[in-house]
Amino acid sequence: MALQIQPHGQQSAHILVVDDDESVARLLESMLKPYYRVTLAADGGEALDLLRFTSVDLILSDIDMPEVNGFELLTAIRDTPEYTVIPVILLSALSDSNDVAHGLEMGANDYLTKPLDRPVVLARIRTQLTLKHLLDSQKQMIDELKSIQLMRDRFFHIASHDLKSPMNNIRMAHFLLRSMMEEDPSVDVLLDNIELALDSMRDIVSDFLDTAAIQSQALEVNLSEVIVEDALWDVIIQFNINAQKKNIVLKIEDAQGQVWADSRRLVQALSNLISNAIKYSPRDSVVTLSTARFGDSIRIFIQDQGPGIPPEEHELLFSEFAKLSTMPTDGEGRTGLGLWIVKQLITLQEGTVGVEFPEEGGSIFWIELPAAPEAVTKYAVNS
């Protein structure tokens, strides 16, 4: 039965045959020319010269050649970035099994034994060209995805930065209006709504910028000893005004110890959790911040008195763009990115995140980070 060659658009595939034995080279040329473009080279040096100004899809190379042999050619190909994806099939005598094994270890894709068998030659070449076609397609897809991601990240940055300027102008106008207007309940409600909308827009812009930075792996993390209580106070000062608007008390209980973390990124993660706690807590409630030791780690807790989260939605927590059925208690906005950003930030600092739902209600979100070496030593001595 005759071998049926089905070129995968391979009629234009270019094969470089490298062999100092002209009779073998011409035999291979006659086998391949009905299906592929073929170029001959007498040794590895000539092959490397050809590769400098022409592209090939596959190389068939003898091992034992003068000047530059097959192994040296293979080494040069695998050491040159633009050539590494070219499949290389080595030609060897039946008795040269050690050479074949050595060649495969060096990066050859396959081998053919002499005397050459036409169906086997064509089948192995076709297999390698098909694999190369798949790899090329995969690389093109990856490059396109990277390009799309880069464009998206640029869009996030441009859109976010373009939004910041008008938002600041609106906030300034809002501040002036509030200071100039006499007390009027209807006007106060309108100004409160404007402020709420501005806060929501600020959160959206911030979350989009953080997401773009995380996904493009542009976030830098510099680990050092961080006093947990200092980080918690930074967050409380930042969000105290927001909490007061809902008459929510932010309090710290038993916050001790030092963690090995990036101070800025830790405060950023805690800010997202505190912001969520305020959004989902009822008026006249308490948000409690505390810590506890777990072996060589310190866990930071943020406990609220909100409605909690339905059990069927627990697995959605910390996922990107998660929109849960629980709604903010005062009409605040949400992006579905806050908890995902927290998880990414803490993972970058070699920590973990989690959540608990006590029977009395509410939620307890926590961050666990390695205790600073000095803190671990003190704890071991004291215990």
C-alpha positions in Angstrom: 0.0 0.0 0.0 1.5 3.4 -1.0 2.2 5.9 1.7 -0.3 8.8 1.5 1.3 12.2 2.4 -1.2 14.8 3.5 0.8 18.0 3.8 -0.6 20.2 6.5 0.0 23.3 4.3 3.5 21.6 4.2 4.1 21.9 0.4 6.0 25.1 1.3 7.8 23.5 4.3 11.6 24.0 3.9 13.9 21.1 4.9 17.6 21.4 5.2 19.5 18.2 4.5 23.1 18.1 5.9 25.3 15.2 4.8 28.8 15.0 3.4 27.9 11.8 1.5 26.4 13.3 -1.7 24.7 10.0 -2.6 22.8 10.0 0.7 22.0 13.7 0.3 20.7 13.2 -3.3 18.6 10.2 -2.2 16.9 12.2 0.6 16.4 15.1 -1.9 14.6 12.8 -4.3 12.4 11.4 -1.5 11.4 14.8 -0.2 11.1 17.1 -3.2 7.6 15.9 -4.2 6.4 17.2 -0.9 8.8 19.9 0.4 11.3 22.5 -0.6 14.8 21.0 0.0 18.2 22.6 0.5 21.4 20.6 0.7 24.5 21.3 2.8 27.8 19.3 2.9 28.5 19.8 6.6 27.5 21.6 9.8 29.5 24.7 8.9 27.7 25.2 5.6 24.4 24.5 7.3 25.0 27.3 9.8 26.0 29.7 7.0 22.7 28.9 5.2 20.6 29.4 8.4 22.0 33.0 8.7 20.0 34.1 5.6 17.3 31.5 5.1 14.6 30.0 7.3 14.0 26.3 7.5 11.2 24.2 9.1 13.3 21.0 9.8 16.9 19.8 9.6 18.0 16.3 8.7 21.6 16.0 9.7 24.2 13.2 9.5 26.4 12.8 12.6 29.8 11.9 11.3 30.9 14.8 9.0 34.2 16.7 8.5 34.7 20.3 9.8 31.5 20.7 11.8 29.9 17.4 12.7 26.2 16.7 13.5 26.7 17.1 17.3 28.4 20.4 16.9 25.7 21.6 14.5 23.0 20.5 17.0 24.7 22.3 19.9 25.0 25.5 17.8 21.3 25.3 16.9 20.1 24.7 20.4 22.3 27.5 21.7 20.9 30.1 19.2 17.4 31.4 20.4 16.0 31.9 16.9 16.9 28.3 15.9 15.8 26.4 19.0 12.3 25.7 17.7 13.6 24.0 14.5 13.2 20.2 14.7 16.4 18.3 14.1 16.4 14.6 13.0 19.8 12.9 13.1 21.0 10.3 10.6 23.0 7.4 11.9 24.1 3.8 11.1 22.3 0.9 12.8 25.4 0.3 14.9 25.6 3.8 16.3 23.1 3.5 19.1 25.3 5.3 21.6 25.5 8.3 19.1 21.8 8.3 18.8 21.3 8.3 22.6 23.8 11.1 22.9 22.1 13.1 20.2 18.7 12.8 21.8 20.1 13.9 25.1 21.6 17.0 23.4 18.2 18.0 22.1 17.6 16.1 18.8 13.9 15.5 18.1 14.3 12.1 16.4 16.7 9.9 14.4 16.7 7.9 11.2 18.9 4.9 10.6 20.8 4.0 7.4 20.0 2.5 5.0 17.0 4.9 4.7 13.5 3.5 4.4 11.4 6.0 2.4 8.0 5.4 4.3 9.7 5.8 7.7 11.6 8.9 6.5 8.5 10.6 5.3 6.4 9.6 8.3 8.9 10.9 10.9 9.4 14.1 9.0 5.7 14.6 8.8 5.3 14.0 12.5 8.0 16.5 13.4 6.5 19.2 11.1 3.1 18.6 12.5 4.4 19.0 16.1 6.3 22.2 15.0 3.1 23.5 13.4 1.3 23.0 16.7 4.0 24.6 18.7 4.2 27.6 16.3 0.4 28.0 16.6 0.6 27.8 20.3 3.3 30.4 20.5 1.4 32.7 18.2 -1.7 32.3 20.4 0.4 33.1 23.5 1.9 36.1 21.8 -1.6 37.3 20.8 -2.9 36.8 24.4 0.1 38.7 25.8 -0.6 41.5 23.3 -4.3 41.6 24.3 -3.4 41.7 28.0 -0.9 44.5 27.4 -3.5 46.5 25.5 -6.0 45.8 28.3 -3.5 46.9 31.0 -2.8 50.1 29.1 -6.5 50.7 28.8 -6.9 50.3 32.5 -4.1 52.7 33.3 -5.2 55.3 30.7 -8.9 55.1 31.7 -8.1 55.1 35.4 -5.8 58.1 35.2 -8.1 60.0 32.9 -10.9 59.5 35.5 -8.9 60.6 38.4 -8.6 64.3 37.3 -12.3 64.9 36.8 -13.1 63.0 40.0 -10.8 65.3 41.9 -12.5 68.3 40.3 -15.9 67.0 41.3 -14.8 66.3 44.8 -13.4 69.8 45.2 -16.7 71.3 43.8 -18.6 69.1 46.2 -16.5 70.3 49.1 -17.1 74.0 48.1 -20.8 73.4 47.7 -21.1 71.8 51.1 -19.2 74.6 52.8 -21.2 77.4 51.0 -24.7 76.0 51.2 -26.9 76.7 54.2 -28.3 73.6 56.0 -31.1 72.2 53.8 -32.1 68.5 54.3 -32.8 68.0 50.6 -29.5 69.5 49.5 -27.6 67.5 52.2 -29.1 64.3 50.8 -28.0 65.3 47.2 -24.5 66.1 48.4 -24.3 62.8 50.3 -25.3 60.9 47.2 -22.6 62.7 45.2 -20.0 61.8 47.9 -21.2 58.2 47.8 -20.8 58.1 44.0 -17.4 59.6 44.2 -16.3 57.0 46.8 -17.6 54.2 44.5 -15.7 55.6 41.5 -12.5 55.9 43.6 -12.8 52.3 44.6 -13.4 51.1 41.0 -10.4 53.0 39.7 -8.2 51.8 42.5 -9.3 48.1 42.0 -8.8 48.3 38.3 -5.3 49.7 38.7 -4.4 47.0 41.3 -5.8 44.3 39.1 -3.8 45.5 36.1 -0.6 45.6 38.2 -1.2 42.2 39.7 -2.0 40.5 36.3 1.0 42.1 34.6 3.2 41.0 37.5 4.3 44.6 38.0 3.8 44.7 41.7 7.0 44.9 43.7 7.1 43.3 47.2 9.8 44.3 49.7 9.6 42.1 52.8 10.7 43.4 56.2 9.6 43.3 59.8 6.3 45.1 60.2 4.7 45.9 63.6 1.1 44.6 63.2 -0.5 47.2 65.5 1.1 50.0 63.5 -0.4 48.7 60.3 -3.8 48.4 61.9 -3.7 51.9 63.2 -2.8 53.2 59.7 -5.9 51.5 58.3 -8.2 52.8 61.1 -7.0 56.3 60.6 -7.6 56.0 56.9 -11.2 54.6 57.3 -12.4 56.2 60.5 -14.3 59.0 58.7 -16.1 56.4 56.5 -17.0 54.4 59.6 -18.3 57.5 61.4 -20.7 58.2 58.6 -22.5 54.9 59.6 -21.7 55.3 63.3 -19.5 52.2 63.1 -16.8 51.8 65.7 -13.4 50.5 64.6 -11.5 49.0 67.5 -8.3 47.1 68.1 -8.2 44.2 70.5 -4.9 42.5 71.5 -2.9 43.4 68.4 0.6 42.2 69.1 3.6 40.9 67.2 5.6 41.6 64.1 5.2 39.9 60.7 7.5 39.4 57.8 5.7 41.4 55.1 5.7 44.4 52.8 4.3 47.2 54.9 2.6 49.0 52.0 1.0 45.9 50.6 -0.1 44.7 54.0 -1.9 48.0 54.7 -3.4 47.8 51.2 -4.8 44.3 51.8 -6.1 45.3 55.3 -7.7 48.5 53.7 -9.7 46.3 51.3 -10.9 44.1 54.2 -11.8 47.1 56.4 -13.5 48.8 53.5 -15.6 45.7 52.9 -16.4 45.4 56.6 -17.7 48.9 56.7 -19.7 48.5 53.5 -21.5 45.4 54.7 -21.9 46.3 58.3 -25.2 47.8 59.6 -25.2 51.2 61.2 -24.3 51.5 64.9 -22.2 48.3 64.8 -18.6 47.4 65.7 -15.7 46.2 63.5 -13.0 44.5 65.6 -9.4 44.0 64.6 -7.2 41.5 66.5 -4.4 39.1 66.2 -3.4 35.6 67.3 -0.3 33.4 67.0 -0.4 30.1 65.0 3.0 28.5 65.4 5.5 30.6 63.4 2.8 32.8 62.0 0.6 35.6 63.1 -3.1 35.8 62.0 -4.8 39.2 61.8 -8.6 39.1 62.2 -11.2 41.6 60.9 -14.6 40.8 62.5 -17.8 42.6 61.5 -21.5 42.3 62.6 -22.8 42.2 59.0 -25.3 39.7 57.5 -22.6 37.1 56.6 -22.5 35.2 53.3 -24.8 32.4 52.2 -23.0 29.0 52.4 -23.5 28.3 48.7 -21.5 31.4 47.9 -18.5 30.6 50.2 -16.5 29.1 47.4 -16.8 32.3 45.4 -15.0 34.3 48.0 -11.5 35.6 46.9 -12.3 34.9 43.2 -12.0 37.5 40.5 -15.1 39.6 39.8 -17.1 37.7 42.4 -20.5 39.3 42.8 -22.3 37.9 45.9 -25.9 38.2 46.8 -25.1 40.1 50.0 -25.4 43.8 49.4 -23.7 46.8 51.0 -25.9 48.2 53.8 -25.8 51.9 52.7 -25.8 51.8 48.9 -22.0 51.7 48.5 -20.5 50.5 45.3 -18.6 47.2 44.7 -16.4 45.8 41.9 -16.1 42.1 42.9 -12.3 42.5 42.9 -11.5 43.6 46.5 -11.2 40.1 48.1 -9.4 38.7 45.0 -6.9 41.6 45.3 -6.4 40.8 49.0 -5.6 37.2 48.2 -3.1 38.1 45.5 -1.3 40.7 47.7 -1.0 38.3 50.6 0.1 35.4 48.4 2.9 37.6 47.1 4.0 38.0 50.7 4.1 34.3 51.3 0.9 34.4 53.4 -2.6 33.0 53.3 -6.2 34.4 53.7 -9.4 32.9 54.9 -12.8 33.6 56.4 -14.9 32.2 59.3 -18.6 32.6 60.0 -19.4 32.5 63.7 -22.8 31.1 64.9 -23.7 34.5 66.3 -23.5 36.0 62.8 -21.2 38.3 60.9 -17.9 37.4 59.2 -14.3 37.1 60.4 -11.8 37.6 57.6 -8.2 36.8 58.4 -4.7 37.2 57.0 -1.9 35.0 58.1 1.7 35.9 57.6 5.1 34.6 58.8 6.0 36.1 62.1 9.2 38.1 62.0 12.2 36.0 63.1 12.8 38.1 66.2 9.1 37.8 67.2 9.3 34.0 66.7 12.3 33.7 69.0 10.7 35.8 71.7 7.5 33.7 71.5 9.5 30.5 71.8 11.4 31.8 74.9 8.2 33.1 76.6 6.3 29.9 75.9 
